[in-house]
Every structure is written in C-alpha cells, then in structure tokens.
Amino acid sequence: MSPKEAQKLCQALETEPVVSIRLNDKIDCLTFDADTEEVPWHEDGYYLSKRPQFTLDPLFHAGCYYVQEASSMFLGEVLNQYVKKDSIVLDMCAAPGGKSTLISQYLGDEGLLVSNEVVRQRVFILSENIQKWGNGNTIVTHNYAKDFGNKLENLFDCILVDAPCSGEGMFRKDAGAVEEWSLKNVSECVARQCEILDEVWDALKPGGVLIYSTCTFNQEENEKNVQWIVEELGAEVLPVAHDTSWGIVEGRVGYHFYPHKVKGEGLYMCALRKNGAPGASFRMPKQKNAAPKAKVDGEAEMRSWLKHPDRWVIRQQERFMSAYPSKYKDLIDYISTQFICISTGFGIGELRGKGVAPQHSLAMLKDINKQAFVCTELSLEQALAYLRTEAIVLPDVAQGMVLVTYEGVPLGFVKNVGNRCNNLYPKEWRIRKL
C-alpha cells in the first residue's frame, strides 16, 4: 500500500466494527429496531445500523439468522460460480460455524457438508450453530487434516480452508488479536497453514475447488501461500467475478477486503482448482462382515415427525436416534466409523420410559412436521423464560409433549404435566445472562 492508503486503513481500524447478519430461509424477513442495508455480495446478508441485544431475540436462538461478518459472506459468490449444489464439501477449520451454515444453506437438499473443527472447546459451539441452522445435511467432526487426506482420498468436490491466521483483519473487533500479533506469530501461522493444506490436499478430487481464506492482510499468509499451493501441490488460481463498485481489491492472486474500502472486516479469499483430469473419485473400502441394519425403536413414529420422511435414514445408538440424508447413507455410515463425529445429521429421538421422545435438534430442523405435535405460541416473556430453562406454565394446553414456538418458529419442546411444564431446552445452550 501507499502511505496514504495505509493511513486510511489504520484510521478505519480505529472506527466501530460493522454489524451484519445473514438470514436463514426459516423466515422471510426480520424486523430490528435498526436501519438495514443489503450486503452487496450476498442476497441474504444485511447490515444493521446499530447492534441489537441478540440475546433478547428468541429468533436468534432459533437459528433464523447468523450474526456474521459481511466480508466472509463473499464465500457465497465463489460457491455460486464454481461449486455445484450436489457437491460433497469439507469445511476444514469450521468453528464457530458462519461459513459452514452458509455452505449448508447453499447445498440445501442436494449436497453434503462435513464441518470439522480440531479444537475441542470450539467444536461443540460449531455443532450447536449447525443444529440451529436446521438443514440436516451436515456432519460435524473433530479430526486433524491428515485424517481426511489419509482416509477420504479424492472424495471432496470442494474444500474450504479458512485457515488459523494472525488476525490482522480483526484488529478493530478483537483487542486480543492486536496483543498477540508478532512477526514470529505470522511465521508460525504460515507453517501451520501450509501443514493443514498439505495434509488435506489428497482429500480433494482432481478438478476440485479449494477455497483458501484468512482474516489477515499480509502476503506471507495470503499470496505467498497461494503461490506455494500452485507450485508445490499443483493448482490453478480461479478468477471470481465481482462488481468493481463493491470495493474489493484484487491482489496478485486472490481478493482482499480492507475496512477502508468495503463495509466489513479484513479478509483474504482465493479460489483454486486442483490439477488433474476430473474423474478420479473416492473408493469406499469394503466393510468386512457388515452387520445388517438394526431395528430402530419407534422408527415409524419418528418418521411421522418429518415432512419428507423418505429423505432420511434413521440410526440408533443405545437410547439415541439420529437421522441423516439417505442419499449419502453409505458414505455417512463409513465416515461415522472412521472419524470422531460430534453430530451426524440431526438427533431425532431418544428412548424415554416405554416410548420415544423428540430430541431438541428436531425442533430446529426445517423438515419438522409441526402437525405431528401439539404446538403453542409463546409470548416474548415466556420465550425468554424458556430459553433460560425456567419452568413455564401452559394451563390451556393439552398435557404431554408440546412444541413451543415464537412468531411461528419452533424454539423447542416442553412436557406439560398440568401445573407446570418440564423444560426440555438444552441446558448447555441456555441464556445465562440478560
């Protein structure tokens, strides 16, 4: 940058961060006590003129939108231009889940997403956000990059590596990023980024697309790493068409988002195509003495809870049942034996007493058949009490399992026992402070 440009960037880093959200198709629109403006590079992205208290909005907890940094939504443009909807995609460094929920939304019912996070404390936050998004087309795993390269060779049509980085692009949002920055840290990040890329590379099909991104500015972690991918791993850089009015800066390779140029935080993103003729694909190892499909307790009842029951296969592990896309049944079954899976599709049921009760993630699922349950609408006060896992009273509602909603959107289940309701909202997700 010229000194003048550098000064503008530094001044931008001293301003207040931009607030932006991306809508889920669970809902048509949202109303905030704030002015909104569309994010130009994503149809579901919106800027808010001020930051609401998202914790006080039940629709936030129901997964109706994700509070996501606007620059990172550019991922949608890359997907639209280079990735088919029936693709199998890996998000390698996925927590907390903003980009994974975007990919999940893009793939819809046609594709499959493996969303991975190696840091154990972060993988459960990732799983929570994936479940709240409600598509059911995602496996959340907790593995190293080398596991994918070794066990899933030539499987993925697209791999996103949103690499751990020095975080220069987050300086105005995160004081810790400023304190932790050093030239030594940049060098360590470069080494870690190349290691991840090298180890996961074999899992990408020849002709497949790698999307590499960081939230930092320097060339060592960005352009130079892309050049290393091209020369050492074998790939070609892909152009991503965009409107010049958006303020995105084209680097020697890839695209930069600078806070003084765009309404968003710092980001670098580059798309590459792996060398080699398309055609090589993953070969599923033959399972020795594969056990026949086990009977699932209460399967017929659980299928009645779904709008499209034929889309899903249901599996049982002890007292818990999960459902995932039947289109990818064999692959998901294989991955579940080879990887640490935190969540597979979505939890649908749990054996309780003599019957089966719905799991909370079913309430988050877009394919839930609400007509299968007694439903009742909660007021804002009741909804917040429910989300704090407090007892609520529903005197005019039938006893038994009840699906509670807010503005028509499911929040979860309660068991109405008459004088009170047993609150079944996950305690680890509860609102702790208002």
C-alpha positions in Angstrom: 0.0 0.0 0.0 1.0 3.6 -0.5 1.5 5.6 2.7 -1.8 7.4 2.0 -3.7 4.0 1.7 -2.0 2.6 4.7 -3.1 5.7 6.8 -6.7 5.2 5.6 -6.6 1.5 6.6 -5.2 2.4 10.1 -7.9 5.0 10.6 -10.6 2.5 9.6 -9.2 0.1 12.2 -9.9 2.7 14.9 -13.6 3.0 14.0 -16.5 0.9 15.3 -17.0 -2.5 13.7 -19.8 -3.0 11.3 -22.8 -5.2 12.4 -24.1 -7.6 9.8 -26.4 -10.7 9.8 -27.2 -13.4 7.3 -30.8 -14.7 7.1 -31.8 -18.3 7.2 -34.7 -19.3 5.0 -36.6 -20.4 8.1 -38.1 -17.0 7.9 -38.9 -14.5 5.2 -37.8 -11.3 6.9 -36.8 -9.9 10.3 -37.6 -6.7 12.0 -35.0 -4.9 14.1 -35.0 -1.6 15.8 -32.3 -0.5 13.4 -32.0 0.6 9.8 -30.9 -2.2 7.4 -28.8 -2.2 4.2 -28.2 -5.1 1.9 -24.7 -6.7 1.7 -24.0 -6.4 -2.0 -22.3 -9.7 -2.5 -24.8 -11.9 -0.7 -28.6 -11.9 -1.2 -29.3 -12.9 2.4 -26.8 -10.5 4.1 -27.8 -7.3 5.8 -26.0 -4.5 7.6 -27.6 -3.2 10.8 -27.2 0.5 11.7 -26.7 -0.5 15.3 -26.1 -3.7 17.3 -29.3 -5.1 18.9 -29.2 -7.3 22.0 -29.3 -10.5 20.0 -29.6 -12.5 23.3 -33.0 -11.0 23.9 -34.3 -12.2 20.5 -35.8 -15.7 20.6 -35.5 -15.9 16.8 -31.7 -15.6 17.2 -31.7 -18.7 19.4 -34.0 -20.5 16.9 -31.4 -20.1 14.1 -33.4 -17.6 12.0 -30.2 -15.7 11.3 -26.5 -15.8 11.9 -24.5 -12.8 13.1 -21.8 -13.0 10.5 -19.0 -10.6 9.4 -20.1 -9.2 6.0 -16.8 -9.8 4.1 -16.8 -13.5 4.8 -20.2 -13.8 3.0 -18.2 -13.4 -0.2 -17.8 -17.2 0.0 -21.3 -17.4 -1.5 -20.1 -15.8 -4.7 -17.3 -18.4 -5.0 -19.7 -21.2 -4.4 -22.2 -19.8 -7.0 -19.5 -19.6 -9.6 -17.6 -22.8 -9.1 -19.4 -25.4 -6.9 -22.5 -27.4 -7.9 -25.2 -27.8 -5.3 -25.0 -31.6 -5.3 -21.3 -31.4 -4.2 -19.6 -33.0 -1.2 -17.9 -30.2 0.7 -15.4 -30.1 3.6 -15.1 -27.0 5.8 -11.7 -27.9 7.4 -11.4 -25.2 10.1 -15.1 -24.5 10.7 -15.8 -23.1 14.2 -17.8 -21.2 15.1 -19.8 -22.0 12.0 -20.6 -18.9 10.0 -19.1 -20.2 6.8 -20.5 -23.7 7.4 -24.0 -22.5 7.8 -23.6 -20.5 4.6 -22.4 -23.7 2.7 -25.2 -25.7 4.3 -27.7 -23.2 3.0 -26.2 -23.2 -0.5 -26.2 -27.1 -0.8 -29.7 -27.5 0.5 -31.2 -31.0 0.0 -28.7 -31.8 -2.8 -25.3 -31.8 -1.3 -23.4 -32.9 1.9 -21.2 -30.9 4.2 -18.5 -32.2 6.5 -17.9 -29.4 9.0 -14.7 -30.0 11.0 -13.0 -28.4 14.0 -9.9 -29.7 15.6 -10.1 -27.6 18.8 -12.4 -29.5 21.2 -13.7 -26.4 23.1 -14.8 -24.9 19.8 -16.3 -28.0 18.1 -19.4 -28.0 20.4 -20.2 -24.4 19.6 -19.9 -25.4 15.9 -22.3 -28.3 16.4 -24.8 -26.0 18.2 -24.8 -23.5 15.4 -25.2 -26.2 12.7 -28.1 -27.7 14.6 -29.8 -24.4 15.0 -29.5 -23.7 11.3 -31.6 -26.8 10.7 -30.7 -28.3 7.3 -29.7 -31.8 8.4 -27.2 -32.1 5.6 -24.1 -31.7 7.7 -21.7 -34.0 9.7 -19.7 -32.2 12.4 -16.3 -33.9 13.0 -13.4 -33.4 15.4 -10.3 -34.6 13.5 -7.0 -33.5 12.1 -6.4 -32.6 8.5 -4.3 -35.6 7.9 -7.2 -37.9 8.8 -9.1 -36.5 5.8 -6.2 -36.8 3.5 -5.4 -40.4 4.5 -8.9 -41.8 4.8 -11.0 -39.9 2.2 -8.8 -39.6 -0.8 -10.4 -37.9 -3.8 -13.8 -37.5 -2.0 -14.5 -33.8 -1.9 -15.7 -31.6 -4.7 -14.7 -28.6 -2.7 -12.7 -27.9 0.4 -12.7 -24.7 2.3 -9.7 -23.9 4.4 -10.4 -20.8 6.4 -7.0 -21.0 8.0 -6.0 -20.1 11.5 -4.1 -16.8 11.0 -2.5 -13.8 12.6 -5.9 -12.0 12.6 -4.8 -8.6 11.3 -8.2 -8.2 9.7 -9.9 -8.5 13.1 -7.9 -5.8 14.9 -10.8 -3.4 15.4 -13.1 -6.2 16.6 -10.7 -8.1 18.8 -8.1 -6.3 21.1 -6.6 -9.8 21.8 -5.6 -10.1 18.1 -3.6 -6.8 18.5 -1.9 -8.0 21.6 -1.0 -11.4 20.2 0.4 -10.1 16.9 4.1 -10.5 16.2 6.3 -11.4 13.2 7.0 -14.7 15.0 3.3 -15.4 15.2 2.9 -14.6 11.4 5.7 -17.1 10.6 4.1 -19.8 12.9 0.8 -19.2 11.2 2.3 -19.7 7.7 3.8 -23.0 8.8 0.5 -24.2 10.3 -1.4 -23.1 7.2 0.9 -25.0 4.8 0.7 -28.1 7.0 -3.1 -28.1 7.0 -3.2 -27.6 3.2 -0.6 -30.3 2.6 -2.3 -32.8 4.8 -5.8 -32.3 3.5 -4.9 -32.0 -0.2 -5.3 -35.6 -1.1 -9.0 -35.5 0.0 -9.8 -33.0 -2.8 -10.7 -34.6 -6.1 -8.6 -33.7 -9.2 -10.5 -30.8 -10.8 -12.0 -30.0 -7.4 -12.0 -26.5 -5.9 -10.0 -25.3 -2.9 -11.2 -22.1 -1.3 -8.5 -20.6 0.8 -9.2 -17.7 3.1 -7.7 -15.8 6.1 -8.8 -12.8 8.1 -5.4 -11.2 7.8 -3.6 -8.8 5.4 0.0 -9.9 4.9 1.3 -11.5 1.8 3.1 -14.3 3.7 -0.2 -15.8 4.8 -2.1 -14.9 1.6 -0.5 -14.5 -1.8 2.7 -16.4 -0.9 0.8 -19.3 0.5 -1.4 -19.4 -2.7 1.8 -19.4 -4.8 3.1 -22.3 -2.7 -0.2 -24.2 -3.3 0.1 -23.6 -7.1 3.8 -24.7 -7.2 4.0 -27.4 -4.6 0.6 -29.0 -4.5 -0.5 -28.3 -8.1 -3.4 -26.0 -8.8 -4.5 -23.0 -10.9 -5.9 -19.8 -9.5 -9.6 -19.1 -10.5 -11.0 -15.6 -11.1 -14.1 -14.7 -9.1 -16.3 -12.3 -11.0 -17.5 -9.4 -8.9 -18.8 -5.8 -9.2 -16.0 -3.3 -9.0 -18.3 -0.9 -7.1 -18.1 -3.3 -4.1 -14.6 -2.1 -3.2 -12.9 -5.5 -3.3 -9.2 -5.2 -4.1 -7.6 -7.8 -6.4 -4.3 -8.9 -5.2 -1.6 -10.5 -7.4 -3.7 -13.6 -6.8 -6.9 -13.7 -4.7 -9.1 -10.9 -3.3 -8.6 -8.6 -0.3 -11.3 -6.9 1.8 -10.0 -3.8 3.5 -12.1 -2.0 6.1 -11.4 1.4 4.5 -12.6 0.0 1.1 -15.5 -2.2 2.0 -18.2 -2.2 4.7 -16.7 -5.1 6.6 -13.7 -6.5 8.3 -10.4 -7.6 6.8 -10.4 -10.8 4.7 -8.5 -12.5 2.0 -10.0 -15.2 -0.2 -8.8 -17.1 -3.2 -10.3 -20.0 -5.2 -8.1 -22.6 -6.9 -8.7 -25.7 -9.0 -6.7 -28.8 -8.3 -4.6 -30.0 -11.2 -5.6 -33.3 -12.8 -8.3 -34.6 -15.1 -11.7 -34.8 -13.3 -12.8 -38.4 -12.9 -10.8 -39.9 -10.0 -13.2 -40.4 -7.1 -13.2 -41.8 -3.6 -13.4 -45.6 -3.4 -15.4 -46.8 -0.4 -13.4 -49.5 1.4 -15.4 -52.8 1.6 -16.7 -53.3 5.1 -15.8 -56.7 6.4 -18.8 -58.6 7.8 -21.0 -55.6 7.7 -23.8 -56.0 10.2 -27.4 -55.9 8.8 -29.4 -52.8 9.5 -30.5 -52.9 13.1 -34.1 -52.3 14.1 -34.7 -48.8 15.3 -37.1 -48.4 18.3 -40.0 -46.2 17.5 -38.9 -45.6 13.9 -42.5 -45.3 12.4 -43.4 -42.7 15.0 -40.3 -40.7 14.4 -40.8 -40.7 10.6 -44.2 -39.2 11.2 -42.4 -36.2 12.7 -40.8 -35.4 9.3 -42.4 -33.6 6.3 -40.3 -35.7 3.9 -39.5 -39.0 5.8 -38.1 -40.7 2.7 -35.2 -38.3 2.6 -33.8 -39.6 5.8 -32.3 -42.7 7.2 -32.6 -43.2 10.9 -29.9 -45.0 13.0 -29.9 -45.9 16.7 -27.0 -45.8 19.1 -28.1 -47.1 22.5 -31.0 -44.9 23.5 -30.4 -42.1 21.0 -31.6 -41.9 17.4 -30.2 -39.7 14.6 -31.3 -39.0 11.1 -29.2 -38.1 8.1 -29.7 -37.9 4.3 -30.5 -41.3 2.7 -28.8 -40.1 -0.5 -25.4 -40.3 1.3 -26.2 -43.1 3.7 -23.2 -45.4 2.9 -20.7 -42.6 2.9 -22.0 -41.2 6.2 -22.0 -44.7 7.7 -18.4 -45.1 6.7 -17.3 -41.6 8.0 -19.0 -42.3 11.3 -16.8 -45.4 11.8 -13.5 -43.6 10.8 -13.9 -40.2 12.4 -14.9 -38.6 15.6 -18.4 -37.4 14.8 -19.9 -34.8 17.2 -23.2 -34.7 15.3 -24.4 -36.6 12.3 -27.3 -35.1 10.5 -29.6 -34.3 13.5 -30.8 -36.0 16.6 -34.4 -37.0 16.1 -35.4 -39.2 19.1 -34.5 -40.5 22.5 -35.8 -43.6 24.3 -37.6 -42.4 27.5 -39.6 -44.8 29.6 -41.7 -47.0 27.3 -41.6 -44.7 24.3 -39.6 -42.4 22.2 -39.4 -38.6 22.8 -38.2 -36.0 20.3 -34.7 -34.5 20.7 -34.2 -30.8 20.7 -32.4 -30.7 17.3 -35.6 -32.0 15.7 -37.3 -28.7 16.7 -34.6 -26.8 14.9 -34.9 -28.9 11.7 -36.6 -27.2 8.7 -38.1 -30.5 7.7 -40.0 -31.0 11.0 -43.7 -31.8 10.6 -45.2 -29.4 13.1 -48.6 -31.0 12.6 -47.3 -34.1 14.4 -47.1 -32.3 17.7 -49.3 -30.2 19.9 -48.0 -26.6 19.3 -48.4 -23.5 21.3 -47.1 -19.9 20.7 -45.2 -18.2 23.4 -45.0 -14.5 24.3 -41.6 -12.8 24.3 -41.6 -13.1 28.1 -42.4 -16.8 28.1 -39.9 -17.4 25.3 -37.1 -15.8 27.2 -38.0 -17.8 30.3 -38.0 -21.0 28.2 -34.6 -20.1 26.8 -33.3 -19.6 30.4 -34.5 -23.2 31.0 -37.0 -21.9 33.6 -40.3 -23.6 34.2 -43.3 -22.2 32.3 -47.0 -22.8 32.8 -49.4 -23.5 29.9 -52.7 -24.0 31.6 -54.8 -24.1 28.4 -52.6 -26.6 26.5 -53.0 -30.3 26.4 -50.8 -32.4 28.7 -47.8 -34.3 27.2 -45.1 -33.3 24.7 -45.6 -29.8 23.3 -43.7 -27.9 20.6 -43.3 -24.3 21.6 -42.9 -21.6 19.0 -42.2 -17.8 18.8 -43.6 -15.9 15.9 -44.4 -19.3 14.4 -40.8 -20.6 14.5 -40.1 -23.6 16.7 -38.0 -23.0 19.8 -38.0 -26.5 21.3 -40.1 -28.9 23.4 -41.6 -28.9 26.8 -43.5 -31.7 28.6 -46.7 -30.2 30.0 -47.6 -32.0 33.3 -50.6 -29.7 34.1 -49.5 -27.4 36.9 -46.2 -26.7 35.1 -44.0 -27.7 32.1 -40.8 -29.6 32.3 -38.4 -27.5 30.3 -36.5 -29.6 27.7 -34.3 -26.9 26.3 -30.6 -28.0 26.3 -29.1 -26.7 29.5 -25.7 -26.1 27.8 -27.5 -23.7 25.3 -29.5 -21.7 27.9 -29.3 -18.0 28.2 -27.2 -17.4 31.3 -27.4 -13.6 31.5 -29.9 -11.0 30.2 
